[in-house]
Amino acid sequence: MRQFIAFVKKEFFHVLRDRRTLLILFGMPLAQILIFGFALTNEIKNAQVVVIDHARDDASRHIINRLAASSYFEVRENVMDKNRMEAAFKEGHIKLAVVFPARFQSDLNHQNHAQIQVIADASDPNGATTLTGYVSSIIQDYQTELNEGNGLPYRITPEVRMLYNPQLKGAPNFVPGVMALVLMLVSVMMTAISIVREKETGTMEVLLVSPFKPMWVILAKAVPYLLLSLVNVLSILSMSVWVLDLPVAGNWLLLFAESTLFIITCLTLGIFISIRAKSQQVAMLISLMGMLLPTMMFSGFMFPIENMPVPLQIFANIVPAKWFYIIVKSIMIKGVGLEGIWRETLILCGITLFFFVISLKSFKIRLE
C-alpha cells in the first residue's frame, strides 16, 4: 500500500508541475461552461424589432409596451415607414417588424377581430420561428386579458404548461451536456497519455521490473485524475448555480456520486486507449476525435437521438456520455432520485467494468 501511495504522489507531482496539464484540467472546463452557458443557447434575447403603428390607439400602445418590456425584444423605433423597414432588414439591423393597421382598436371593438402583421427575417429560419412565437405569445396574453368576463360559447383555449423549465432557458439543456463533454474529454485525454508517456520516457521499464502489479499501476495512474476531475465537477456545479442561475433540484450527494461513477468510466476508457496507443500524439488524437464527436452527436444534448436512423440509435447506446447526460438532467432539472436512474447507473457500471478488465488484460509486462 505504501508503494501505491508513493506512486499516486508521483503522479500528482507530475500533474501539478505541468502548467499545460493544469490549463487543460481546470481552464478548459471553466471556458466551456461559460461558452455553452451563455453563447450556445437556443434562446433569443434583445432582438432588434421595429414597430410601424398606423393606429396609434390604446390597444396598439398596450401591445407595444408589452413588447418593449419583454427581455426578448428591444424596440428601436415605434414609427417607421415601409421603405426604411425593408432597408433595415436588408442591412441586418433588425430581425422583426410588427405592423398595426390604421383602425386596429376600432376593428377589435366593433368586429371582435383585428389583424397585426408580423414580419421576420427568415434567412435564419430557426430564429424567425422563435421570434414570431414570442410575439404570438405576447399578443395571445393581451387577447386573453381582453376576453376575461366576455367569454364566447364553445370557445376552447389551450393551456400550455412547461414542466421543469417554464421559462424555456437554454442552460437546463446545455449544462448537463457540458458536464458530460468536459468530464469525458478531460478524464479520457489526461489518462490516455499517461502510460504512453511512461513508455516514451523510459520509466515504464523501471515499473515493469519492480514488484508493482499491473493492476496497481493502472489504479495509481487513475486516482490523481479522479480527484482532480471531482474538483472540476464542483466548479461546474458552482458556476451553474451562481453564474447561470441553474439550481440543483435533486440530491447533491447523488449527483456527486453519479459524476464520480462517470469519471471512473472515462478514466478506464482513457487507460485502455493509453495501453493500446504507440505514442502520446496517437493517444491524444484518439481521445479527442474518438470521444469528442460521439459525445457531441450521440449524447442527446445537441441532436435528438430519436430522430436518428435505427443503427445510429443503437450505436448511441455504447456512448457513456448518453447515459450520464440522462442522469444529470434527471437529478439537476427534474429532481429524480436513484429509483429513476438505476438503469442508467447499472449501464455505466457495466461499461466501467468492461474497459477495466480489457485494460488489465491488455497491459503488457514486456516492452516490445
C-alpha atoms as one frame of an Amber mdcrd trajectory, in Angstrom:
protein
   0.000   0.000   0.000   2.896   2.385   0.700   4.179   1.743  -2.817   0.752
   2.557  -4.209   0.521   5.817  -2.243   4.029   6.777  -3.347   3.110   6.151
  -6.989  -0.048   8.260  -6.643   2.003  11.088  -5.126   4.406  10.863  -8.051
   1.516  11.255 -10.487   0.191  14.224  -8.537   3.576  15.952  -8.608   3.863
  15.348 -12.332   0.441  16.905 -12.997   0.869  19.885 -10.680   4.227  20.942
 -12.114   2.968  20.838 -15.706   1.217  24.143 -16.464  -0.223  22.923 -19.732
  -1.862  19.977 -17.995  -3.309  22.260 -15.318  -4.664  24.558 -18.017  -6.430
  21.642 -19.716  -7.721  20.263 -16.427  -9.142  23.470 -14.987  -9.108  26.097
 -17.738 -10.999  24.125 -20.378 -13.973  23.171 -18.160 -14.491  26.761 -16.999
 -14.222  28.108 -20.539 -16.638  25.538 -21.940 -19.274  26.017 -19.270 -19.214
  29.777 -19.896 -19.292  29.408 -23.679 -22.057  26.820 -23.733 -23.983  28.516
 -20.955 -24.057  31.993 -22.472 -23.145  31.800 -26.157 -24.523  28.440 -27.345
 -28.156  28.726 -26.411 -31.398  28.353 -28.297 -32.832  31.392 -26.557 -33.058
  34.738 -28.356 -32.858  37.869 -26.254 -32.703  41.584 -27.037 -33.664  41.030
 -30.673 -33.919  44.282 -32.617 -37.558  44.886 -33.548 -39.314  47.868 -35.118
 -42.974  48.775 -34.888 -44.976  50.562 -37.585 -48.008  51.878 -35.747 -50.609
  53.292 -38.134 -53.303  53.097 -35.480 -51.683  54.922 -32.553 -54.502  53.957
 -30.230 -54.631  52.471 -26.754 -54.695  48.855 -27.928 -51.611  49.195 -30.120
 -49.742  51.078 -27.394 -50.536  48.334 -24.863 -49.052  45.677 -27.136 -46.016
  47.840 -27.977 -45.339  48.380 -24.274 -45.530  44.644 -23.683 -43.025  44.026
 -26.472 -40.670  46.656 -25.046 -40.997  45.257 -21.521 -40.078  41.747 -22.675
 -36.439  40.685 -22.393 -36.719  39.052 -25.813 -37.106  42.311 -27.761 -35.510
  45.714 -27.984 -37.832  48.144 -29.723 -35.632  50.552 -31.648 -38.346  52.698
 -33.231 -42.094  52.700 -32.939 -42.691  54.733 -36.098 -41.096  53.679 -39.372
 -42.225  53.693 -42.994 -42.160  50.669 -45.284 -39.037  51.665 -47.250 -36.929
  52.214 -44.151 -38.149  48.922 -42.740 -37.075  46.993 -45.856 -33.680  48.718
 -45.833 -33.187  47.793 -42.173 -33.969  44.145 -42.942 -31.509  44.069 -45.846
 -28.733  45.622 -43.768 -29.349  43.177 -40.938 -30.166  45.878 -38.398 -33.489
  44.340 -37.366 -34.828  40.824 -37.024 -38.528  41.525 -36.743 -41.148  44.136
 -37.618 -44.665  44.486 -36.212 -47.197  46.485 -38.266 -50.500  47.748 -36.835
 -53.274  48.733 -39.283 -54.909  52.176 -39.122 -58.178  51.056 -37.451 -56.743
  48.412 -35.131 -58.690  49.189 -31.939 -61.861  50.063 -33.842 -61.826  46.719
 -35.634 -61.151  44.963 -32.344 -64.072  46.654 -30.567 -66.689  46.521 -33.324
 -65.802  43.374 -35.254 -64.173  41.412 -32.406 -61.345  40.764 -34.816 -58.223
  42.660 -35.818 -55.036  41.788 -37.602 -51.392  42.500 -36.823 -48.718  41.911
 -39.422 -45.529  40.287 -38.100 -42.573  40.324 -40.498 -39.471  38.289 -39.654
 -36.064  37.824 -41.250 -36.277  34.198 -42.368 -32.674  33.972 -43.553 -32.320
  32.305 -40.153 -35.404  30.033 -40.121 -34.995  28.876 -36.532 -34.548  32.414
 -35.242 -37.524  33.686 -37.234 -39.743  30.893 -35.918 -38.659  31.576 -32.349
 -39.218  35.339 -32.569 -42.644  35.059 -34.187 -43.560  32.586 -31.464 -42.565
  35.132 -28.809 -44.704  37.836 -30.451 -47.665  35.491 -30.837 -47.432  34.583
 -27.172 -47.434  38.250 -26.081 -50.408  39.044 -28.315 -52.247  35.975 -27.052
 -51.744  37.095 -23.440 -53.163  40.508 -24.260 -56.134  38.938 -26.047 -56.807
  36.709 -23.042 -56.992  39.754 -20.775 -59.454  41.439 -23.117 -61.681  38.374
 -23.172 -61.873  37.999 -19.402 -65.526  38.280 -18.452 -66.581  38.211 -22.090
 -66.145  34.542 -22.840 -67.677  33.253 -26.025 -69.619  29.954 -26.045 -67.804
  26.814 -27.169 -64.508  28.641 -27.161 -61.633  26.264 -26.354 -58.424  27.861
 -25.117 -55.453  25.515 -24.699 -53.471  25.972 -21.518 -49.792  25.194 -22.004
 -47.593  24.287 -19.066 -43.858  23.796 -19.371 -42.566  21.377 -16.749 -39.117
  21.760 -15.152 -38.162  24.713 -17.370 -41.151  27.089 -17.638 -39.036  29.965
 -18.980 -37.557  27.758 -21.730 -33.994  28.687 -20.805 -31.093  27.081 -22.614
 -28.963  26.374 -19.533 -31.022  23.373 -18.284 -30.266  21.640 -21.561 -26.656
  22.643 -22.079 -25.191  22.374 -18.563 -25.723  18.571 -18.247 -24.336  18.134
 -21.753 -21.322  20.314 -20.991 -20.654  18.317 -17.833 -20.605  15.104 -19.846
 -18.444  16.657 -22.566 -15.903  18.239 -20.207 -15.515  15.226 -17.936 -15.230
  12.878 -20.914 -12.559  14.949 -22.656 -10.505  15.804 -19.582 -10.587  12.377
 -17.959 -10.003  10.390 -21.137  -7.370  12.685 -22.636  -5.323  13.058 -19.465
  -5.198   9.350 -18.726  -4.763   8.400 -22.400  -1.279   9.891 -22.492  -0.196
   8.754 -19.014   1.047   5.215 -19.707   2.264   6.166 -23.193   4.366   8.899
 -21.607   5.958   6.364 -19.283   6.895   4.250 -22.324   8.385   7.176 -24.239
  10.408   8.488 -21.296  11.725   5.025 -20.393  10.296   4.956 -16.864   7.949
   2.119 -17.751  10.915  -0.293 -17.733  11.561   0.620 -14.094   7.925  -0.109
 -13.235   7.935  -3.448 -15.011  10.989  -4.766 -13.177   9.545  -3.670  -9.833
   7.217  -5.889  -7.763   4.406  -3.425  -8.521   1.485  -5.342 -10.057  -0.100
  -4.109 -13.324  -3.468  -3.513 -11.626  -1.859  -1.149  -9.095  -0.085   0.691
 -11.906  -3.432   1.303 -13.636  -5.148   2.385 -10.415  -2.292   4.675  -9.435
  -2.497   6.345 -12.836  -6.239   6.919 -12.455  -6.514   8.153  -8.854  -4.946
  11.642  -9.317  -7.111  12.410 -12.336 -10.170  11.145 -10.473  -9.600  13.614
  -7.642  -8.820  16.490  -9.999 -11.915  15.726 -12.078 -14.033  15.841  -8.936
 -12.742  19.377  -8.409 -13.975  20.121 -11.943 -17.409  18.766 -11.033 -17.604
  21.115  -8.059 -16.511  24.097 -10.161 -19.042  23.324 -12.929 -21.897  22.899
 -10.460 -20.895  26.083  -8.622 -20.872  28.071 -11.855 -24.211  26.545 -12.852
 -25.820  27.676  -9.609 -24.186  31.073  -9.093 -23.432  32.220 -12.649 -26.043
  30.530 -14.856 -28.776  30.619 -12.180 -29.496  26.902 -12.505 -30.109  25.380
  -9.069 -29.859  21.648  -8.481 -33.373  20.320  -7.947 -32.285  16.862  -6.787
 -29.892  15.399  -4.252 -26.390  16.898  -4.381 -24.782  13.783  -2.909 -26.429
  11.546  -5.512 -25.336  13.872  -8.322 -21.782  13.868  -6.974 -21.771  10.057
  -6.698 -23.048   9.628 -10.257 -20.439  12.101 -11.506 -17.771  10.068  -9.737
 -19.008   6.924 -11.463 -18.894   8.622 -14.871 -15.376   9.931 -14.205 -14.239
   6.409 -13.352 -15.823   5.186 -16.593 -13.911   7.814 -18.557 -10.662   7.014
 -16.734 -10.899   3.325 -17.575 -11.555   4.234 -21.197  -8.549   6.554 -21.186
  -6.325   3.886 -19.665  -7.426   1.449 -22.360  -6.508   3.955 -25.080  -3.191
   4.632 -23.366  -2.308   0.936 -23.257  -3.131   0.363 -26.916  -1.601   3.550
 -28.364   2.025   3.683 -29.514   2.702   7.378 -28.889   1.307  10.361 -26.995
   0.226  12.015 -30.249  -1.797   8.972 -31.276  -3.349   8.682 -27.820  -4.329
  12.343 -27.786  -5.754  12.182 -31.303  -7.866   9.140 -30.466  -9.104  10.656
 -27.215 -10.007  13.981 -28.838 -11.529  12.854 -32.119 -12.785   9.487 -30.924
 -14.510  10.927 -27.858 -15.428  14.498 -28.849 -17.610  13.676 -31.863 -19.553
  10.754 -30.302 -20.143  12.759 -27.135 -21.487  15.767 -29.025 -23.510  13.833
 -31.592 -24.790  10.795 -29.697 -25.277  12.000 -26.114 -28.577  13.718 -26.944
 -27.871  17.236 -25.741 -27.248  18.738 -29.183 -29.118  16.381 -31.534 -32.210
  14.305 -30.585 -31.295  10.630 -30.714 -34.906   9.708 -31.508 -34.622  11.469
 -34.882 -31.612   9.396 -35.951 -31.722   6.191 -38.017 -32.072   2.989 -36.012
 -28.414   1.883 -36.498 -27.210   5.204 -35.073 -29.638   4.924 -32.166 -28.166
   1.512 -31.375 -24.633   2.914 -31.633 -25.555   5.727 -29.218 -26.188   3.130
 -26.517 -22.467   2.365 -26.251 -21.559   6.043 -25.727 -21.170   6.570 -21.946
 -21.982  10.279 -22.215 -25.536   9.474 -23.316 -26.346   7.734 -20.043 -24.598
  10.329 -17.902 -26.488  13.109 -19.702 -29.777  11.402 -18.838 -28.667  11.003
 -15.222 -27.604  14.640 -14.778 -30.782  16.018 -16.369 -32.911  13.764 -14.192
 -31.188  14.836 -10.972 -30.464  18.517 -11.670 -33.596  19.518 -13.568 -36.282
  17.018 -12.563 -35.149  16.240  -9.022 -35.299  12.466  -9.612 -33.827  10.067
  -7.077 -31.928   6.822  -7.554 -35.167   4.955  -8.278 -35.477   6.859 -11.562
 -31.897   6.431 -12.804 -30.913   2.968 -11.600 -30.911   1.525 -15.125 -28.536
   4.178 -16.476 -26.341   3.734 -13.402 -26.056  -0.020 -13.987 -25.157   0.554
 -17.632 -22.316   2.904 -16.636 -21.109   0.345 -14.102 -21.094  -2.321 -16.813
 -19.142  -0.124 -19.238 -16.623   0.684 -16.497 -16.094  -2.954 -15.590 -15.757
  -3.909 -19.264 -12.991  -1.407 -20.026 -11.195  -2.080 -16.737 -10.995  -5.815
 -17.432  -9.869  -5.231 -21.027  -7.239  -2.721 -19.884  -5.921  -5.176 -17.308
  -5.764  -7.973 -19.867  -4.135  -5.723 -22.498  -1.436  -4.414 -20.165   1.846
  -5.943 -21.300   4.536  -6.652 -18.772   7.148  -6.769 -21.518   8.090  -3.842
 -23.731   8.236  -4.513 -27.451
